[in-house]
Amino acid sequence: MTEIKTVSAGGASVEEVATEAGTARITWYEARKAARWVLAASHGAGGGIEARDLQALAAVLPARGVTVALVEQPWRVAGKKLAPAPKTLDTGWRGLWPSLTKPGLPVIAGGRSAGARVACRTAAELGAAAVLALSFPLHPPGKPEKSRADELLGAGVPTLVVQGGNDTFGRPEEFPGGAEAAYRLVEVEYGDHGFAVPKRAPLGQEEALAVITDAVVEWIASLP
């Protein structure tokens, strides 16, 4: 059964949700004008919701009528260093989904890296309106033969992929194209898997983050 504990933290509200995989945490950034969407976004296997792209979206989207819910999976809340198997990640995501739909708005399922995979795998089942895949790990670094393209292509809902040009988990040109590519892809030039850009790059870090937030704002505005 889902149990909810809500506290306030730095202007955001924090909700703890009991799932079959353990206690998850949602940090809510409420829309500052008439809310039209909820973007629920989770972290990857190597970090938390402090990731630069997730924080940038939480800073920008509420002013555009989008409530942002940054999701911490149970393993992260418990302080563990290693993410569990994909099946367990999916279980945690399913368990907190009722809380994400509570505002009564269409929910865009999202995440970065492993979180993007979870969003893709469960979108159709949970009734997500769309998927935002940040730094989708198309394959393990150096192993393009171990493709996860089927997860992305199987999302079954409108999907935006935002990918760093130097992402070793899959560069933009490696993604499947043509008629089978039922998603939109935006490249952050020079960005790595965490969207960090080298100092020698012709665009700075803030400009790279603006590429992400601008693309997401435009894409959400295009959703039916």
Rosetta blueprint (number, residue, H / E / L):
1 M L
2 T L
3 E L
4 I E
5 K E
6 T E
7 V E
8 S E
9 A E
10 G L
11 G L
12 A E
13 S E
14 V E
15 E E
16 E E
17 V E
18 A E
19 T E
20 E L
21 A L
22 G E
23 T E
24 A E
25 R E
26 I E
27 T E
28 W E
29 Y E
30 E L
31 A L
32 R L
33 K L
34 A L
35 A L
36 R L
37 W E
38 V E
39 L E
40 A E
41 A E
42 S E
43 H L
44 G L
45 A L
46 G L
47 G L
48 G L
49 I L
50 E L
51 A L
52 R H
53 D H
54 L H
55 Q H
56 A H
57 L H
58 A H
59 A H
60 V H
61 L H
62 P H
63 A H
64 R H
65 G L
66 V E
67 T E
68 V E
69 A E
70 L E
71 V E
72 E E
73 Q L
74 P H
75 W H
76 R H
77 V H
78 A L
79 G L
80 K L
81 K L
82 L L
83 A L
84 P L
85 A L
86 P H
87 K H
88 T H
89 L H
90 D H
91 T H
92 G H
93 W H
94 R H
95 G H
96 L H
97 W H
98 P H
99 S H
100 L H
101 T L
102 K L
103 P L
104 G L
105 L L
106 P L
107 V E
108 I E
109 A E
110 G E
111 G E
112 R E
113 S L
114 A H
115 G H
116 A H
117 R H
118 V H
119 A H
120 C H
121 R H
122 T H
123 A H
124 A H
125 E H
126 L H
127 G L
128 A L
129 A L
130 A E
131 V E
132 L E
133 A E
134 L E
135 S L
136 F L
137 P L
138 L L
139 H L
140 P L
141 P L
142 G L
143 K L
144 P L
145 E L
146 K L
147 S L
148 R L
149 A H
150 D H
151 E H
152 L H
153 L H
154 G L
155 A L
156 G L
157 V L
158 P L
159 T E
160 L E
161 V E
162 V E
163 Q E
164 G E
165 G L
166 N L
167 D L
168 T L
169 F L
170 G L
171 R L
172 P H
173 E H
174 E H
175 F L
176 P L
177 G L
178 G H
179 A H
180 E H
181 A L
182 A L
183 Y L
184 R E
185 L E
186 V E
187 E E
188 V E
189 E L
190 Y L
191 G L
192 D L
193 H L
194 G L
195 F L
196 A L
197 V L
198 P L
199 K L
200 R L
201 A L
202 P L
203 L L
204 G L
205 Q H
206 E H
207 E H
208 A H
209 L H
210 A H
211 V H
212 I H
213 T H
214 D H
215 A H
216 V H
217 V H
218 E H
219 W H
220 I H
221 A H
222 S H
223 L L
224 P L
